[in-house]
Amino acid sequence: MKGPVDFHAIDTSTEMLAQAKSVMQHAGLDPHLQQADVLSLPYKDQSFDVVMAAHVLEHLPDPQRALAEMVRVLKPGGTVFLCVTRPSLFGALIQLLWRTWAITEQEGIAWLHASQLVDVGYQPVRLGSAGLASTAFWARRSR
Ligand SMILES: C[S@@+](CC[C@H](N)C(=O)[O-])C[C@H]1O[C@@H](n2cnc3c(N)ncnc32)[C@H](O)[C@@H]1O
């Protein structure tokens, strides 16, 4: 481990992993990167204090399955963060271009509660000049 955190990340795309490595190294992190599917994470149960996914769940046919897998690898008391495209004009453009779908705040909150997570919160996020195109969610796995 180099730096203040032991950082593990996955993506199905080797190109995205290469980009992620470059960005994280620039930030002083020494990430462990693996090509893997979020539906079958290559980690043991209860491995991490924090688990996050940014703009991944809205690409999947069954986002709740991915969330369940993320919760599996989260320690009790650990925090999950999600960032997803929310319904908006810019969000609609993203959906058309990348065939993703937008997730309302009510849907995101319902998923987090359905995954037995507690202390659920959310905050719309501004993306550059695109306005409030995303929502960040957070929640905690109960102890
Ligand atoms: C919009 S990009 C977001 C990339 C990065 N998380 C970020 O915020 O910059 C969506 C990413 O989800 C990845 N992805 C799609 N389906 C996946 C899956 N089943 N498991 C893991 N990654 C997946 C894609 O390869 C792509 O890199």
PDBQT file of the ligand as one rigid body, heavy atoms in Angstrom, charges set to zero:
ROOT
HETATM    1  C1  LIG A 201     -19.688   6.126 -17.944  1.00  0.00    +0.000 C 
HETATM    2  S1  LIG A 201     -18.322   5.042 -17.637  1.00  0.00    +0.000 S 
HETATM    3  C2  LIG A 201     -17.840   5.568 -15.998  1.00  0.00    +0.000 C 
HETATM    4  C3  LIG A 201     -16.403   5.250 -15.746  1.00  0.00    +0.000 C 
HETATM    5  C4  LIG A 201     -15.858   5.716 -14.375  1.00  0.00    +0.000 C 
HETATM    6  N1  LIG A 201     -16.518   4.988 -13.314  1.00  0.00    +0.000 N 
HETATM    7  C5  LIG A 201     -15.975   7.171 -14.196  1.00  0.00    +0.000 C 
HETATM    8  O1  LIG A 201     -16.771   7.630 -13.355  1.00  0.00    +0.000 OA
HETATM    9  O2  LIG A 201     -15.295   7.921 -14.902  1.00  0.00    +0.000 OA
HETATM   10  C6  LIG A 201     -19.148   3.494 -17.331  1.00  0.00    +0.000 C 
HETATM   11  C7  LIG A 201     -18.174   2.380 -17.013  1.00  0.00    +0.000 C 
HETATM   12  O3  LIG A 201     -18.891   1.229 -16.565  1.00  0.00    +0.000 OA
HETATM   13  C8  LIG A 201     -18.167   0.108 -16.999  1.00  0.00    +0.000 C 
HETATM   14  N2  LIG A 201     -19.038  -1.074 -16.906  1.00  0.00    +0.000 N 
HETATM   15  C9  LIG A 201     -20.158  -1.330 -17.605  1.00  0.00    +0.000 A 
HETATM   16  N3  LIG A 201     -20.694  -2.506 -17.225  1.00  0.00    +0.000 NA
HETATM   17  C10 LIG A 201     -19.897  -2.991 -16.228  1.00  0.00    +0.000 A 
HETATM   18  C11 LIG A 201     -19.915  -4.174 -15.438  1.00  0.00    +0.000 A 
HETATM   19  N4  LIG A 201     -20.880  -5.083 -15.573  1.00  0.00    +0.000 N 
HETATM   20  N5  LIG A 201     -18.946  -4.356 -14.519  1.00  0.00    +0.000 NA
HETATM   21  C12 LIG A 201     -17.950  -3.415 -14.380  1.00  0.00    +0.000 A 
HETATM   22  N6  LIG A 201     -17.881  -2.276 -15.108  1.00  0.00    +0.000 NA
HETATM   23  C13 LIG A 201     -18.834  -2.072 -16.025  1.00  0.00    +0.000 A 
HETATM   24  C14 LIG A 201     -17.751   0.478 -18.421  1.00  0.00    +0.000 C 
HETATM   25  O4  LIG A 201     -16.700  -0.314 -18.910  1.00  0.00    +0.000 OA
HETATM   26  C15 LIG A 201     -17.351   1.933 -18.222  1.00  0.00    +0.000 C 
HETATM   27  O5  LIG A 201     -15.984   2.079 -17.918  1.00  0.00    +0.000 OA
ENDROOT
TORSDOF 0
